[in-house]
């Protein structure tokens, strides 16, 4: 639905990541801490909606189909469309995460850690 609605306004989106395993999340968390690189997440394994398949990262594509990490207008357009259909957008956060969207079904990370499941009527 997100991709269709973006397409309808001629904004092109590439989904760069969806679900991450706990190990992948821990590896990402160690980046910029115990491993080289820039800090890219605040979340350890189990603390990200990515770990439960409820988040995705995206980047706008330019007219040539290339990822454009600098196109703020496109990020905002995509973020707004996503919010209309029920996503939370990382662009609204204090620790801004422009490429991030999550669809929580009202579940907190604590809920998910305790094994609470997504309501089946959604
Ligand atoms: Zn993300």
Boltz pocket constraint, residues with backbone or C-beta under 6 A from the ligand:
constraints:
  - pocket:
      binder: B
      contacts: [[A, 50], [A, 55], [A, 56], [A, 57], [A, 99], [A, 100], [A, 101]]
      max_distance: 6.0
